[in-house]
Amino acid sequence: MAGRGDFGEVPEIENSKCFMLRMGRWQPMSEPINPDRRIWGYYHSGVGLAASFADNFANYFEEDIGLIPCADGGTELSLWMPGEILFDNAVMQTKLAMRSSEFAGILWHQGESDSKTREKAETYHDRLTEMLLALKKEIGAEVPVVVGGLGDFVKDYNDCLYADIITEATKAVAKEQGYGFVSAKGLPCKNDRIHFTSASYRELGKRYFEAYIKTLKMEIENVKA
């Protein structure tokens, strides 16, 4: 998710331990972390969940963290499958970052565009499973994966009729594969009825980090066992 929260609604996050990948180099983190095209002529890239995730990570571990932004807002899962441009770009950017850092996890939040037809929603589970397993294999690293459900409000927006199916499918994939799952329950949206408010993004990033830590501890315990 690129993040389209409005600037000025929440304080900027300033943490000297947080970085983002720009042109193959680590730069100090600033929003928008994931520059993206304007949609509908108005909704620009802005506040997203990544900044508060990174801030929580850096404070918890007392270590530097680098974000690798690869989102392309409004895209369907079909564009992220193995062999497609967005999949290949994510792999390329990650391998580039791994030249100077240790890969530590995957965050995934998507699905609105796939919630418009029953066919896409009902095949989302198998396609998401395939994509994430292929992504980890292609990158060559076993790391925690955290995925998130859609906002409660999405199903009320235009033709996103099957949003609940997408969220349940995402939750099922997480359970089956040992990934972390994040609920967006209770988080309000902007007046466009499809994007979170800036405050919601901050909270969502915090929830992603909490799920990340839980998943990381479970993986460590499984290795010990």
C-alpha positions in Angstrom: 0.0 0.0 0.0 1.5 3.3 -1.1 -0.4 5.4 1.6 -2.5 8.4 0.8 -3.0 10.1 4.1 -3.2 13.9 4.1 -0.1 15.8 5.4 -0.6 18.0 8.4 -3.1 15.8 10.1 -0.5 14.0 12.2 3.0 15.0 13.4 5.9 14.0 11.2 7.9 11.1 12.4 11.5 12.0 12.9 13.8 9.1 13.8 17.5 9.2 12.9 17.5 5.3 12.8 14.8 5.2 10.0 15.8 5.1 6.4 14.3 4.4 3.0 15.7 3.2 -0.3 16.0 5.9 -3.0 17.9 5.3 -6.3 19.7 2.4 -4.7 20.9 4.4 -1.7 19.7 4.6 1.9 18.2 8.1 2.6 16.7 9.5 5.8 13.1 8.5 6.1 10.5 11.1 5.1 7.0 10.9 3.7 5.8 10.1 1.2 7.9 7.0 1.6 6.3 5.4 -1.5 5.9 8.2 -4.2 2.9 7.2 -6.3 0.8 8.7 -9.1 -2.2 10.9 -8.3 -5.5 9.1 -8.7 -8.8 10.6 -9.7 -6.8 13.8 -10.3 -6.6 14.6 -6.5 -5.5 11.8 -4.1 -1.7 12.1 -3.9 0.9 10.0 -2.2 1.2 10.9 1.5 1.2 9.4 5.0 1.3 5.6 5.1 1.7 2.8 7.5 5.4 2.3 6.8 6.6 5.3 8.8 5.1 4.3 12.2 6.1 0.7 11.6 9.7 1.7 11.1 9.6 4.1 14.1 8.4 1.3 16.3 10.9 -1.1 14.9 13.9 1.3 15.5 12.8 2.1 19.0 12.2 -1.5 20.0 15.4 -2.9 18.6 17.5 0.2 19.0 18.8 -0.4 15.5 18.6 1.2 12.1 15.8 0.1 9.8 15.5 0.7 6.0 12.2 0.6 4.1 12.1 -0.7 0.6 9.0 0.9 -1.0 7.6 -1.1 -3.9 3.9 -0.4 -3.7 1.8 0.6 -6.8 -1.5 1.9 -5.5 -4.8 0.6 -7.0 -3.2 -2.5 -8.6 -4.7 -5.9 -8.7 -2.9 -9.0 -7.4 -2.5 -10.3 -10.9 0.1 -7.6 -11.5 2.1 -9.0 -8.5 2.3 -12.6 -9.6 5.7 -14.2 -10.4 7.0 -13.0 -13.8 5.0 -9.8 -13.7 6.6 -6.4 -13.6 5.7 -5.4 -10.0 6.9 -8.8 -8.7 10.2 -8.5 -10.5 10.6 -4.9 -9.4 10.1 -5.9 -5.7 12.7 -8.7 -6.1 15.2 -6.4 -7.8 14.8 -3.6 -5.2 15.2 -6.0 -2.3 18.3 -7.6 -3.7 19.8 -4.2 -4.3 19.1 -3.3 -0.7 20.6 -6.5 0.5 24.0 -5.4 -0.8 24.3 -3.1 2.2 21.7 -4.5 4.7 20.1 -7.6 6.1 16.6 -8.4 4.8 14.2 -8.6 7.7 10.6 -8.9 6.5 7.7 -8.4 4.1 4.7 -6.2 4.7 1.6 -6.7 2.4 -1.6 -4.7 2.3 -3.7 -4.9 -0.9 -7.0 -6.2 -2.2 -9.5 -3.4 -2.9 -9.0 -3.8 -6.6 -9.6 -7.6 -6.4 -12.8 -7.1 -4.3 -14.9 -5.9 -7.2 -15.7 -9.4 -8.7 -16.5 -12.7 -7.0 -14.2 -14.6 -9.2 -11.1 -12.5 -8.2 -12.1 -12.5 -4.6 -12.7 -16.3 -4.4 -9.3 -17.1 -6.1 -7.4 -14.5 -4.0 -6.4 -17.0 -1.3 -4.6 -19.4 -3.7 -3.0 -16.5 -5.7 -1.8 -14.7 -2.6 -0.3 -17.9 -1.2 1.5 -18.6 -4.5 2.8 -15.0 -4.8 4.2 -14.7 -1.3 5.9 -18.1 -1.4 7.5 -17.3 -4.7 8.6 -13.9 -3.5 10.5 -15.4 -0.5 12.0 -18.1 -2.7 13.1 -15.6 -5.3 14.7 -13.3 -2.7 16.2 -16.3 -1.0 15.4 -15.3 2.6 13.2 -16.8 5.3 11.8 -13.7 7.0 8.6 -12.8 8.9 5.7 -11.9 6.6 2.8 -9.6 7.8 -0.4 -9.2 5.9 -3.4 -7.0 6.6 -7.1 -7.0 6.1 -9.1 -4.3 4.4 -10.8 -1.5 6.2 -14.4 -2.1 7.4 -15.5 0.8 5.1 -14.2 -0.6 1.8 -17.2 -2.8 1.1 -19.4 0.3 1.2 -17.4 2.0 -1.5 -18.8 1.7 -5.1 -18.3 -1.8 -6.4 -15.9 -3.3 -3.8 -18.7 -5.8 -3.0 -16.4 -8.7 -1.9 -14.0 -7.0 0.4 -14.9 -9.3 3.3 -13.9 -12.3 1.2 -10.5 -10.7 0.5 -9.9 -10.1 4.2 -10.9 -13.6 5.2 -8.7 -15.0 2.5 -5.8 -13.0 3.7 -6.4 -14.0 7.2 -6.5 -17.7 6.2 -3.3 -17.5 4.3 -1.6 -15.9 7.3 -2.8 -18.7 9.6 -1.8 -21.5 7.1 1.7 -20.1 6.4 2.6 -18.8 9.8 2.4 -15.1 8.8 1.3 -12.2 10.9 -2.2 -10.9 10.3 -3.3 -7.3 11.0 -6.9 -6.3 11.4 -7.9 -2.8 10.3 -11.1 -3.0 12.3 -12.3 0.3 13.8 -9.9 2.5 11.7 -11.8 5.4 10.0 -11.3 6.4 6.4 -11.0 9.6 4.4 -14.1 11.1 2.7 -13.2 9.1 -0.4 -14.4 6.0 1.4 -11.4 3.9 0.3 -8.2 5.3 1.9 -7.4 5.5 5.6 -7.0 8.8 7.4 -3.5 9.8 8.4 -4.2 8.8 12.1 -5.5 5.4 10.9 -2.2 4.8 9.0 -0.2 5.6 12.1 -2.2 3.1 14.1 -2.1 0.5 11.3 1.7 0.8 11.2 1.8 0.2 14.9 -0.4 -2.9 14.5 1.8 -4.2 11.7 4.9 -3.9 14.0 3.1 -5.7 16.9 2.2 -8.5 14.4 5.8 -8.6 13.2 7.2 -9.0 16.6 4.8 -11.8 17.4 5.6 -13.6 14.2 9.3 -13.2 14.7 9.2 -14.6 18.2 7.2 -17.6 16.9 9.8 -18.3 14.2 12.6 -18.1 16.7 10.8 -20.6 19.0 10.2 -22.9 16.1 13.9 -22.9 15.2 14.8 -23.7 18.9 12.3 -26.6 18.9 
